[in-house]
């Protein structure tokens, strides 16, 4: 793990130095702020009166349908872009282990997603407090937590694709394929109950205060995430740069 | 094996790298003495960059061993990276960083204490001529990037500095600056300097190896290499009649080639004693007037061409 802390510092410094790094947090925060407002103006758009749940569902569906895509695109070049630009050569000939290189990139992206999701959640929750009565705070926090688990798995798999495929476009393509597979699996009951695909459909049930088990989808998603990160690290350590 | 102070800076033994059945490196044996400025010469495609990628741990050898100050690059990669500074042929930087930020980052990897790092960054910016530059690296010229490349390679006070084609694609001033930086390191750091520019090697290196088709064809001090040249250069300047003398010289078995520039003839000769004996006789027989006759030391280029060949 040599150089992990220093490289994490570099990764975070990138937020101060580039606009690209701000795309994902901005999208999440924007959805968090807009969802209650959009729910409130729904009747003016010819739609039925919205409720608290509608405001949260608007945020949740945006996170599943849009933000996950942004995650796929923004993480697709995590490692391959450093290899292509030559920065990986300069970094990995310093006292920085390849394991630290991959883990720091994964950890930074997960941290950014967690912090952004938390900010988006708080904005959405605050908006709901202003426009609606029942705030359903615990249920909403659970749905955001489930999304974070799903996003962590997607980041881990995208990190692996970025190591395995020497192309940002190729990794993004693999990410879209992964998203489609997960979406298809949500149509099959056993997959919803026992695989990470369940994380894409559990939100409305949690907000409706239905009794649902999240253990299997969460456990399998975290297991896939750990396996993907370990595989990415092992593969990167064997690669020639 | 534990590293010792008496170990060579770099030791390659039977180093082999095969790509799809082709040997990019073919059982290379190479020793770089500590403290030397070592020129790693070879034409494009000779295998220099492949050897450097193995030396820096970016690639793995198919066979053989590489040690840096006694540390095996495969078994002790962390230890090797601590004592090596490296500048690739085209260094890739984070364009949003400034030189100071980049040098500080490298210093953190090397765990240089904060106060020491402040001093080190300042002195390296001075050395590289970037002290007054506050723009981001993305706006740097190629020459500025190369000078920053040398500076970043020196942040960790490496025992071995590896430079891969540091002057290629630089303009004359940028090249001069980088060569002066390298020359300033003599005596304090071992420099492994890969290039195909012979003039650069002659200017700064004291020891040289020539690589061709993945094999080391010769290694030694600059003087030893020049001593292997089987031809020398004889320069003759005449008042007139250079064309006639050129024809006469062309018939001699000890003349490899003659080039005429006005009334000046530059002859490549294989037997200087015979030349010194025969040329004055030719001049006398042709009733020619000579202005100057001088023998010149063979250049590294002569050695290189004789070992590696001419046009590739």
HADDOCK unambig.tbl for C-alpha pairs under 7 A between the chains (distance, minus, plus):
assign (segid A and resid 3 and name CA) (segid B and resid 109 and name CA) 5.39 0.50 0.50
assign (segid A and resid 6 and name CA) (segid B and resid 105 and name CA) 6.91 0.50 0.50
assign (segid A and resid 6 and name CA) (segid B and resid 108 and name CA) 5.98 0.50 0.50
assign (segid A and resid 6 and name CA) (segid B and resid 109 and name CA) 6.22 0.50 0.50
assign (segid A and resid 17 and name CA) (segid B and resid 96 and name CA) 5.47 0.50 0.50
assign (segid A and resid 18 and name CA) (segid B and resid 96 and name CA) 6.57 0.50 0.50
assign (segid A and resid 85 and name CA) (segid B and resid 92 and name CA) 5.70 0.50 0.50
assign (segid A and resid 86 and name CA) (segid B and resid 91 and name CA) 6.37 0.50 0.50
assign (segid A and resid 86 and name CA) (segid B and resid 92 and name CA) 4.30 0.50 0.50
assign (segid A and resid 87 and name CA) (segid B and resid 92 and name CA) 4.43 0.50 0.50
assign (segid A and resid 87 and name CA) (segid B and resid 93 and name CA) 5.44 0.50 0.50
assign (segid A and resid 87 and name CA) (segid B and resid 94 and name CA) 6.93 0.50 0.50
assign (segid A and resid 90 and name CA) (segid B and resid 91 and name CA) 6.83 0.50 0.50
assign (segid A and resid 90 and name CA) (segid B and resid 92 and name CA) 6.73 0.50 0.50
assign (segid A and resid 93 and name CA) (segid B and resid 56 and name CA) 6.27 0.50 0.50
assign (segid A and resid 93 and name CA) (segid B and resid 81 and name CA) 5.95 0.50 0.50
assign (segid A and resid 93 and name CA) (segid B and resid 86 and name CA) 6.83 0.50 0.50
assign (segid A and resid 94 and name CA) (segid B and resid 81 and name CA) 5.45 0.50 0.50
assign (segid A and resid 94 and name CA) (segid B and resid 82 and name CA) 6.88 0.50 0.50
assign (segid A and resid 94 and name CA) (segid B and resid 109 and name CA) 6.57 0.50 0.50
assign (segid A and resid 95 and name CA) (segid B and resid 78 and name CA) 6.03 0.50 0.50
assign (segid A and resid 95 and name CA) (segid B and resid 81 and name CA) 5.21 0.50 0.50
assign (segid A and resid 95 and name CA) (segid B and resid 82 and name CA) 5.53 0.50 0.50
assign (segid A and resid 95 and name CA) (segid B and resid 109 and name CA) 5.51 0.50 0.50
assign (segid A and resid 95 and name CA) (segid B and resid 110 and name CA) 6.14 0.50 0.50
assign (segid A and resid 96 and name CA) (segid B and resid 109 and name CA) 6.45 0.50 0.50
assign (segid A and resid 240 and name CA) (segid B and resid 58 and name CA) 5.67 0.50 0.50
assign (segid A and resid 240 and name CA) (segid B and resid 59 and name CA) 4.64 0.50 0.50
assign (segid A and resid 241 and name CA) (segid B and resid 58 and name CA) 5.26 0.50 0.50
assign (segid A and resid 241 and name CA) (segid B and resid 59 and name CA) 6.34 0.50 0.50
